[in-house]
Amino acid sequence: MKNKKIMIFAIVVILLIVVLWLGGIIPKQIAKIYGAQYMNKHFPKMQLEYDNIEWNEYFGDYIITFKDKENKTHGCVIGPKYFPINMGQGMVEIRETYMENYK
């Protein structure tokens, strides 16, 4: 009886994780955490802080925005949809701004 309850609990937890993952809640959090860490590691002097993230069907990726210490907004795409750990379009502008102002 105890094993049956544990098995049911495990199945419910797995189903909940799958629903949250496919619903985009978990991937958004992954993108938020990864994006913030990436910016802090590669552009520390800009002091970029996470501002917003949203799914963009046109790009098929998330658009993540950051604000710097001067309150200027910088954005780029991050994807893929279900495991967003690749920074994409928009990084060139951020890199150029960093090189011009902080190097």
URPELIN-V969103 format. One record per pair of residues at least 12 apart in sequence whose ideal C-beta (glycine too) atoms are under 10 Angstrom apart, sorted by the first residue. I is the first residue (numbers start at 0). J is the second residue. D is the distance in whole Angstrom. If there is no record, write none. Layout:
i->I j->J d->D
i->I j->J d->D
This chain:
i->20 j->81 d->7
i->20 j->82 d->9
i->21 j->80 d->10
i->21 j->81 d->8
i->23 j->54 d->6
i->23 j->61 d->9
i->23 j->80 d->8
i->23 j->81 d->9
i->25 j->81 d->9
i->25 j->82 d->9
i->26 j->52 d->10
i->26 j->54 d->9
i->26 j->61 d->8
i->26 j->77 d->10
i->26 j->78 d->9
i->26 j->79 d->9
i->26 j->80 d->7
i->26 j->81 d->5
i->26 j->82 d->7
i->26 j->83 d->6
i->26 j->84 d->10
i->27 j->52 d->6
i->27 j->53 d->9
i->27 j->54 d->8
i->27 j->61 d->7
i->27 j->63 d->9
i->27 j->83 d->8
i->28 j->52 d->9
i->28 j->83 d->10
i->29 j->61 d->10
i->29 j->77 d->9
i->29 j->81 d->9
i->29 j->82 d->7
i->29 j->83 d->6
i->29 j->84 d->7
i->30 j->49 d->10
i->30 j->52 d->6
i->30 j->54 d->10
i->30 j->60 d->9
i->30 j->61 d->5
i->30 j->62 d->10
i->30 j->63 d->6
i->30 j->76 d->10
i->30 j->77 d->5
i->30 j->78 d->8
i->30 j->80 d->10
i->30 j->82 d->9
i->30 j->83 d->4
i->30 j->84 d->8
i->30 j->85 d->10
i->30 j->86 d->10
i->31 j->49 d->6
i->31 j->51 d->9
i->31 j->52 d->6
i->31 j->61 d->9
i->31 j->63 d->7
i->31 j->77 d->9
i->31 j->83 d->9
i->32 j->49 d->9
i->32 j->84 d->10
i->33 j->63 d->9
i->33 j->77 d->7
i->33 j->82 d->9
i->33 j->83 d->7
i->33 j->84 d->5
i->33 j->85 d->9
i->33 j->86 d->8
i->34 j->47 d->9
i->34 j->49 d->7
i->34 j->52 d->7
i->34 j->61 d->8
i->34 j->63 d->5
i->34 j->64 d->9
i->34 j->65 d->8
i->34 j->75 d->8
i->34 j->77 d->5
i->34 j->83 d->8
i->34 j->84 d->9
i->34 j->86 d->7
i->35 j->47 d->8
i->35 j->48 d->8
i->35 j->49 d->5
i->35 j->63 d->9
i->35 j->65 d->8
i->36 j->49 d->10
i->37 j->63 d->10
i->37 j->75 d->10
i->37 j->77 d->8
i->37 j->84 d->9
i->37 j->85 d->10
i->37 j->86 d->6
i->37 j->90 d->9
i->38 j->63 d->9
i->38 j->65 d->6
i->38 j->67 d->10
i->38 j->73 d->8
i->38 j->75 d->9
i->38 j->86 d->9
i->38 j->90 d->10
i->38 j->93 d->8
i->38 j->97 d->10
i->39 j->65 d->10
i->41 j->86 d->9
i->41 j->90 d->9
i->41 j->93 d->9
i->41 j->94 d->8
i->41 j->97 d->8
i->42 j->65 d->9
i->42 j->67 d->9
i->42 j->73 d->9
i->42 j->90 d->10
i->42 j->93 d->7
i->42 j->94 d->8
i->42 j->96 d->9
i->42 j->97 d->5
i->42 j->98 d->10
i->42 j->101 d->8
i->43 j->97 d->9
i->43 j->101 d->9
i->44 j->67 d->9
i->44 j->68 d->9
i->44 j->97 d->7
i->44 j->100 d->8
i->44 j->101 d->4
i->44 j->102 d->8
i->45 j->65 d->8
i->45 j->66 d->10
i->45 j->67 d->5
i->45 j->68 d->7
i->45 j->69 d->9
i->45 j->71 d->9
i->45 j->73 d->8
i->45 j->93 d->8
i->45 j->96 d->7
i->45 j->97 d->6
i->45 j->100 d->8
i->45 j->101 d->7
i->46 j->65 d->10
i->46 j->66 d->9
i->46 j->67 d->6
i->46 j->68 d->4
i->46 j->69 d->9
i->47 j->64 d->10
i->47 j->65 d->4
i->47 j->66 d->7
i->47 j->67 d->6
i->47 j->68 d->8
i->47 j->71 d->10
i->47 j->72 d->10
i->47 j->73 d->7
i->47 j->93 d->8
i->47 j->97 d->9
i->48 j->65 d->6
i->48 j->66 d->5
i->48 j->67 d->8
i->48 j->68 d->8
i->48 j->70 d->10
i->49 j->63 d->7
i->49 j->64 d->8
i->49 j->65 d->6
i->49 j->66 d->8
i->50 j->63 d->8
i->50 j->64 d->4
i->50 j->65 d->6
i->50 j->66 d->5
i->50 j->70 d->10
i->50 j->72 d->7
i->50 j->73 d->9
i->50 j->74 d->8
i->51 j->63 d->7
i->51 j->64 d->5
i->51 j->65 d->9
i->51 j->66 d->9
i->51 j->72 d->9
i->51 j->74 d->9
i->52 j->64 d->7
i->52 j->74 d->10
i->52 j->77 d->8
i->52 j->83 d->9
i->54 j->78 d->10
i->54 j->80 d->8
i->54 j->83 d->10
i->55 j->76 d->7
i->55 j->78 d->9
i->56 j->80 d->10
i->57 j->76 d->10
i->58 j->76 d->5
i->58 j->77 d->10
i->58 j->78 d->7
i->58 j->87 d->8
i->58 j->88 d->7
i->58 j->89 d->10
i->59 j->76 d->9
i->59 j->78 d->7
i->59 j->79 d->8
i->59 j->80 d->7
i->60 j->75 d->9
i->60 j->76 d->4
i->60 j->77 d->6
i->60 j->78 d->3
i->60 j->79 d->7
i->60 j->80 d->7
i->60 j->83 d->7
i->60 j->85 d->8
i->60 j->86 d->10
i->60 j->87 d->6
i->60 j->88 d->8
i->61 j->75 d->10
i->61 j->76 d->7
i->61 j->77 d->5
i->61 j->78 d->6
i->61 j->79 d->9
i->61 j->80 d->8
i->61 j->83 d->6
i->61 j->87 d->10
i->62 j->74 d->6
i->62 j->75 d->8
i->62 j->76 d->6
i->62 j->77 d->8
i->62 j->78 d->10
i->62 j->87 d->10
i->62 j->88 d->9
i->62 j->89 d->8
i->63 j->75 d->6
i->63 j->76 d->8
i->63 j->77 d->5
i->63 j->83 d->8
i->63 j->86 d->8
i->63 j->89 d->9
i->64 j->89 d->9
i->65 j->93 d->8
i->67 j->93 d->9
i->67 j->96 d->8
i->67 j->97 d->10
i->67 j->100 d->9
i->69 j->100 d->9
i->71 j->96 d->8
i->73 j->89 d->8
i->73 j->90 d->10
i->73 j->92 d->7
i->73 j->93 d->5
i->73 j->96 d->7
i->73 j->97 d->10
i->74 j->88 d->9
i->74 j->89 d->5
i->74 j->92 d->9
i->74 j->93 d->9
i->75 j->87 d->6
i->75 j->88 d->6
i->75 j->89 d->3
i->75 j->90 d->5
i->75 j->91 d->9
i->75 j->92 d->8
i->75 j->93 d->6
i->76 j->88 d->5
i->76 j->89 d->6
i->76 j->90 d->9
i->77 j->89 d->9
i->77 j->90 d->10
